[in-house]
């Protein structure tokens, strides 16, 4: 595979694309590995929130999609559980058991949901998974408490590894790695917020930000699973490096969906990232490639006070002219290949190798 040269293409010269984003994409089922682990993950998550009847736990069960705002059972759209699935997969693929990695997998998902609750407040998002967000229903103060509660539950749930036979020294290492990862995630969120509206963000700064914001937990998921399942340091490193590239792939595809995704599939308004003047990859690329009137237009919009529907349309037109969508999807394709490279030297069962290939492909073309 040829290494990419970010933004180095001469103006007007088309860059070869790897699996460019199609204009219309079919709805895709989750790969079998997601369906295989979902019952374990859901069971563990429900256990983590089942022991307390304070109202904050009702809020959290609503946030997880299990109940409506009045506490009645509901079947709302729920997330893909990417992080816990990767953790359980890596553990089993390296010789461990689902039970031994389940506390870590559940904790990863709780940390992820903690971040979503806070992100929705910071981004002023009122809808997620086709229904009102936590802060939109109960207000910011209670939503903040709810998110913080999830983070603490995640910390305490990790120690159930001892009940599953994980050695104390390995359990301690797992707890430390998760704590480091969600600190990175919070740092990435800070950078993301500080980048909003700035026209001077380059690819290096962007990749550093997403490697923290989205990449840290995805990298950590494969790292923790392999650490619990394997005693071989080289194998653990290989899974960690796979996770590093998968994290970048995940966020780049998320950036594409944040601008061009189907609102019915994503559950969020199309163009919301542009309205918030977020520096996602298509924006960073468009800023680097646009010239003349197009660049002046982008600078005017991103330096302005508000972005409305007309400004969103103008930004989309510039992105179309510089082929920002195609660039973003081609870069995501490169990270899919990079994710699989470290595992090429690891001895895996054919089923496990097929699983990770299907996961990588799904993350590349996912619709939500």
C-alpha positions in Angstrom: 0.0 0.0 0.0 1.3 3.4 -0.9 1.5 5.9 1.9 -0.8 8.9 1.5 0.5 12.4 1.0 -2.1 14.6 2.7 -3.2 17.6 0.7 -0.1 17.3 -1.5 -2.0 16.9 -4.8 -1.4 19.7 -7.3 -4.5 21.9 -7.7 -6.7 20.6 -10.4 -5.1 17.1 -10.5 -7.3 14.3 -9.3 -5.9 12.1 -6.6 -6.4 8.3 -7.1 -9.2 7.1 -4.9 -9.6 3.9 -3.0 -13.3 2.9 -2.7 -14.6 6.5 -3.0 -17.9 7.2 -1.3 -20.9 6.3 -3.5 -23.7 8.7 -3.9 -26.3 6.2 -2.6 -25.4 3.5 -0.2 -27.5 0.4 0.7 -28.6 -0.1 4.3 -26.2 -2.5 5.8 -26.7 -5.0 8.6 -24.3 -5.2 11.4 -21.6 -7.9 10.9 -22.2 -11.3 12.5 -19.6 -10.5 15.2 -21.7 -7.6 16.5 -24.8 -9.8 16.7 -22.8 -12.6 18.4 -21.7 -10.4 21.3 -24.7 -8.1 21.7 -26.6 -10.4 24.2 -23.6 -10.5 26.5 -23.1 -6.7 26.3 -26.7 -5.8 26.8 -26.9 -8.2 29.8 -23.8 -6.6 31.4 -25.0 -3.1 30.8 -28.3 -3.8 32.4 -26.6 -5.3 35.4 -24.5 -2.2 35.8 -27.6 0.0 36.1 -30.0 -2.3 37.8 -29.1 -1.9 41.5 -30.3 1.6 42.2 -33.8 3.2 41.9 -32.8 6.8 42.2 -34.2 9.0 39.4 -30.7 9.5 37.9 -30.7 5.8 37.0 -34.0 6.1 35.3 -32.5 8.9 33.3 -29.6 6.7 32.4 -31.8 3.8 31.3 -33.6 6.3 29.1 -30.2 7.4 27.7 -29.3 3.8 26.9 -32.6 3.4 25.0 -34.3 0.9 27.4 -37.1 3.1 28.6 -39.1 6.3 27.8 -38.8 9.5 29.7 -41.4 8.3 32.2 -39.5 5.1 33.0 -41.7 2.8 30.9 -39.9 0.0 29.0 -39.2 1.1 25.4 -37.5 -0.3 22.3 -35.7 2.7 21.1 -32.8 2.7 18.6 -29.6 1.8 20.4 -26.0 2.2 19.4 -23.8 -0.3 17.6 -21.7 -1.2 20.7 -18.5 -1.0 18.6 -16.1 -0.6 21.6 -17.4 -3.5 23.7 -17.7 -5.7 20.6 -14.0 -5.1 19.7 -13.0 -5.8 23.3 -14.8 -9.2 23.5 -13.6 -10.1 20.0 -10.0 -9.4 20.8 -10.2 -11.4 24.0 -11.7 -14.5 22.3 -9.4 -14.2 19.3 -6.4 -14.3 21.5 -7.5 -17.3 23.6 -9.6 -15.7 26.4 -13.2 -16.0 27.3 -16.2 -13.6 26.9 -16.8 -13.6 30.7 -13.3 -12.5 31.6 -13.4 -9.5 29.2 -17.1 -8.5 29.8 -16.5 -6.2 32.8 -14.0 -4.2 30.6 -16.3 -4.3 27.6 -19.2 -3.0 29.7 -17.1 -0.2 31.2 -15.9 0.9 27.8 -19.5 1.3 26.6 -20.4 3.2 29.8 -17.5 5.6 29.3 -18.6 6.0 25.7 -22.2 6.9 26.8 -20.8 9.3 29.4 -19.0 11.1 26.6 -22.1 11.2 24.4 -24.2 12.8 27.2 -21.6 15.5 27.7 -21.0 16.0 24.0 -24.7 16.5 23.3 -24.7 19.4 25.9 -21.6 21.0 24.5 -22.8 20.6 20.9 -26.4 21.7 21.7 -27.6 18.5 20.0 -31.3 17.9 21.0 -31.7 14.6 19.1 -29.8 11.3 19.2 -31.0 8.0 17.9 -34.2 9.6 16.8 -35.3 10.9 20.2 -34.5 13.8 22.5 -31.2 13.8 24.2 -30.8 13.6 28.0 -30.2 17.4 28.5 -33.1 18.2 26.2 -35.5 16.3 28.4 -34.1 16.9 31.9 -31.9 20.0 31.5 -28.2 20.5 31.6 -27.4 20.2 35.3 -29.1 16.8 35.7 -27.7 15.5 32.4 -24.2 16.5 33.6 -24.8 14.5 36.8 -26.0 11.6 34.8 -22.9 11.5 32.6 -20.6 11.8 35.6 -22.6 8.9 37.3 -22.0 6.7 34.3 -18.2 7.4 34.4 -18.0 6.3 38.1 -20.1 3.2 37.5 -17.7 2.3 34.7 -14.8 2.6 37.1 -16.4 0.4 39.7 -17.7 -2.2 37.2 -14.2 -2.9 36.0 -13.3 -4.6 39.2 -15.7 -7.4 38.5 -12.8 -8.9 36.5 -11.6 -10.5 39.8 -14.8 -12.5 39.9 -14.1 -13.7 36.4 -10.6 -15.0 37.3 -8.5 -12.2 35.8 -5.2 -12.0 37.7 -4.9 -9.0 40.0 -1.8 -7.6 38.2 -3.5 -7.9 34.8 -6.7 -6.4 36.2 -4.8 -3.4 37.5 -3.1 -2.9 34.1 -6.5 -3.0 32.4 -8.0 -0.4 34.8 -5.0 1.9 34.2 -5.2 1.6 30.4 -8.9 2.5 30.4 -8.4 5.5 32.7 -5.6 6.7 30.4 -7.8 6.2 27.4 -10.8 8.2 28.6 -8.5 11.0 29.7 -7.2 11.1 26.1 -10.9 11.1 24.9 -11.7 14.1 27.1 -8.5 15.9 25.9 -9.7 15.2 22.3 -13.1 16.6 23.0 -11.4 19.8 24.4 -9.4 20.1 21.2 -12.5 19.5 19.1 -14.3 22.4 20.8 -11.3 24.7 20.6 -11.0 24.0 16.8 -14.6 25.1 16.0 -14.7 28.1 13.7 -10.9 28.2 13.1 -9.8 28.2 9.5 -6.2 27.3 10.2 -6.5 23.7 11.4 -4.3 21.4 9.3 -4.4 17.6 8.8 -1.8 16.9 11.5 -3.8 18.8 14.2 -7.0 17.2 13.0 -5.6 13.6 13.1 -4.1 14.3 16.6 -7.5 15.4 17.8 -9.5 12.5 16.4 -6.9 10.0 17.6 -7.8 11.2 21.1 -11.5 12.0 20.8 -12.7 8.8 19.0 -9.5 6.8 18.6 -8.5 6.4 22.2 -11.4 4.2 23.3 -11.4 2.1 20.1 -7.7 1.5 20.4 -8.2 0.7 24.1 -10.9 -1.8 23.3 -8.7 -4.0 21.2 -5.8 -3.4 23.6 -7.7 -4.5 26.7 -9.3 -7.5 25.0 -6.0 -8.8 23.8 -4.3 -8.1 27.1 -6.9 -10.1 29.0 -6.9 -12.9 26.5 -3.2 -13.2 25.6 0.1 -13.5 27.5 2.1 -12.5 24.4 3.3 -8.9 24.3 3.7 -8.8 20.5 0.1 -10.0 20.0 -1.2 -7.3 22.4 0.8 -4.6 20.5 -0.6 -5.8 17.2 -4.2 -5.5 18.4 -3.4 -2.1 19.9 -2.0 -0.8 16.5 -5.0 -2.3 14.7 -7.2 -0.3 17.1 -5.3 2.9 16.5 -6.1 2.8 12.7 -9.6 1.6 13.3 -10.2 4.7 15.5 -9.1 7.0 12.8 -11.2 5.2 10.2 -14.2 5.4 12.5 -14.0 9.1 13.0 -13.3 10.0 9.4 -16.4 8.0 8.3 -18.3 9.8 11.1 -17.2 13.1 9.6 -18.6 12.0 6.2 -21.9 11.0 7.8 -22.0 14.3 9.8 -22.2 16.2 6.5 -23.7 13.8 3.9 -25.4 11.1 6.0 -29.0 10.2 5.7 -30.9 11.8 8.6 -33.2 8.7 8.9 -30.1 6.5 9.4 -28.0 8.7 11.6 -30.8 10.2 13.7 -29.2 13.6 13.5 -29.9 16.6 11.2 -27.9 16.7 8.0 -25.3 19.5 7.9 -25.3 19.9 11.7 -21.5 19.8 11.7 -21.3 22.6 9.3 -23.8 24.7 11.2 -21.6 24.3 14.3 -18.5 25.2 12.3 -16.8 22.0 13.4 -13.4 21.3 11.8 -14.2 17.8 10.5 -12.0 16.3 7.8 -14.1 17.5 4.8 -13.9 21.0 6.2 -10.1 20.9 6.8 -9.6 19.5 3.3 -11.8 22.1 1.7 -10.0 24.9 3.5 -6.7 23.5 2.2 -7.8 23.1 -1.4 -10.3 25.9 -2.1 -8.9 29.0 -3.9 -10.0 32.4 -4.9 -13.7 33.1 -4.3 -14.3 29.7 -2.9 -11.7 30.1 -0.2 -12.9 33.7 0.6 -16.4 32.3 0.9 -15.4 29.6 3.4 -13.3 32.0 5.4 -16.3 34.4 5.6 -18.7 31.7 6.7 -16.4 30.1 9.3 -15.4 33.5 10.7 -19.0 34.7 10.9 -21.3 34.6 13.8 -24.0 32.1 12.7 -24.3 29.5 9.9 -27.8 29.0 8.4 -29.2 26.9 5.6 -27.9 29.2 2.9 -24.3 29.1 4.3 -24.5 25.3 4.6 -25.5 25.0 0.9 -22.6 27.3 -0.1 -20.1 25.2 1.9 -21.5 22.0 0.4 -21.0 23.5 -3.1 -17.4 24.3 -2.4 -16.8 20.8 -1.0 -18.3 19.3 -4.1 -15.9 21.3 -6.3 -12.8 20.2 -4.4 -14.1 16.6 -4.0 -13.8 16.7 -0.2 -16.1 13.8 0.2 -14.1 11.6 -2.1 -10.9 12.5 -0.3 -12.3 11.8 3.1 -13.6 8.4 2.0 -10.3 7.4 0.3 -8.4 8.3 3.4 -10.7 6.2 5.5 -10.0 3.3 3.1 -6.3 3.7 3.7 -6.8 3.4 7.4 -8.9 0.3 6.9 -5.9 -1.3 5.2 -3.5 0.0 7.9 -5.7 -1.5 10.6 -5.4 -5.0 9.2 -1.6 -4.9 8.6 -0.5 -5.4 12.2 -2.6 -8.5 12.5 -1.1 -10.1 9.4 1.7 -11.6 11.5 -0.5 -12.7 14.3 -1.8 -16.3 14.3 -5.6 -16.1 14.2 -8.3 -18.6 13.6 -9.8 -18.2 10.1 -13.1 -17.1 11.7 -11.4 -14.4 13.8 -9.5 -13.0 10.8 -12.8 -12.9 8.8 -14.5 -11.1 11.8 -11.9 -8.3 11.9 -12.0 -7.9 8.1 -15.8 -7.6 8.2 -15.6 -5.1 11.1 -13.1 -2.9 9.2 -15.2 -3.0 6.1 -18.4 -2.2 8.0 -16.7 0.8 9.7 -15.7 2.0 6.2 -19.2 2.0 4.7 -21.5 2.2 7.7 -24.6 4.4 7.4 -25.0 5.3 11.1 
